[in-house]
């Protein structure tokens, strides 16, 4: 399985919008949707789908993967954990693209 590399859209999204100083769980996404072009947003959805396609990853492994790409949040004790958050990010980006 291909790894998400440092030049990926997922890395850009996590490190820029969910680095050390993000304010709210959805504020970073809202800002990303306002700032980044649709083709980058589509790439983000594809990369999230790729990461989630490996159903054998535990929530802890997903958290470690996201952290290695610049994410500074903790979701292990929230409903859905990291997987649920990524699924919701992808869902919201798809909805945004459909409305554009």
C-alpha positions in Angstrom: 0.0 0.0 0.0 1.2 3.4 -0.9 2.1 5.8 1.9 0.9 9.4 2.1 4.1 11.4 1.5 5.2 14.7 2.8 4.2 16.5 -0.4 0.6 15.2 -0.1 -2.5 17.3 0.1 -3.3 15.6 3.4 0.0 16.7 4.9 -0.7 20.3 3.7 -4.2 20.2 5.1 -3.1 18.8 8.5 0.1 20.9 9.0 -1.4 24.2 7.8 -4.9 24.0 9.2 -4.5 21.7 12.2 -1.0 22.4 13.3 -0.3 23.7 16.8 -2.5 26.8 16.7 -5.9 25.6 15.4 -9.0 27.0 17.2 -11.9 24.5 16.6 -12.3 21.1 15.0 -14.3 22.5 12.1 -12.7 26.0 11.8 -9.6 24.6 10.2 -11.7 22.8 7.6 -13.8 25.9 6.9 -10.6 27.9 6.3 -9.2 25.2 4.0 -12.3 25.2 1.9 -12.2 29.0 1.6 -8.4 29.0 0.8 -7.6 26.0 -1.4 -8.8 25.3 -5.0 -11.2 22.5 -5.8 -8.6 20.3 -7.4 -6.6 20.3 -4.1 -9.8 19.6 -2.2 -10.5 16.6 -4.5 -7.0 15.4 -3.9 -7.5 15.6 -0.1 -10.7 13.4 -0.4 -8.8 10.9 -2.4 -5.9 10.7 0.0 -8.3 10.4 3.0 -10.1 7.6 1.2 -6.8 5.9 0.6 -5.8 6.1 4.2 -9.2 4.8 5.4 -9.2 2.0 2.9 -6.8 0.1 5.1 -9.4 -1.0 7.6 -6.8 -2.8 9.7 -5.4 0.4 11.0 -6.2 1.0 14.7 -7.3 4.4 15.9 -3.9 4.7 17.6 -2.2 4.0 14.3 -4.3 6.6 12.5 -3.5 9.1 15.2 0.2 8.4 14.8 -0.1 8.7 11.0 -1.8 12.1 11.3 0.7 13.3 13.8 3.5 12.4 11.5 1.9 14.7 8.9 1.6 17.7 11.2 -1.7 17.1 13.1 -1.8 18.4 16.7 -5.2 17.2 17.8 -6.2 14.3 20.1 -9.3 12.3 19.1 -8.8 8.9 20.6 -11.4 9.4 23.3 -14.0 11.1 21.1 -16.9 9.2 19.4 -15.5 7.9 16.1 -11.9 8.8 16.9 -9.5 9.6 14.2 -11.3 7.4 11.6 -14.6 9.2 12.3 -13.0 12.6 12.1 -11.4 11.8 8.7 -14.6 10.4 7.4 -16.5 13.6 8.4 -13.7 15.7 6.8 -14.1 13.8 3.5 -17.9 14.0 3.7 -17.8 17.8 4.3 -15.3 18.4 1.5 -17.4 16.3 -0.9 -20.5 18.3 0.0 -18.6 21.6 -0.5 -17.4 20.4 -3.9 -21.0 19.4 -4.9 -22.3 22.8 -3.9 -19.6 24.7 -5.8 
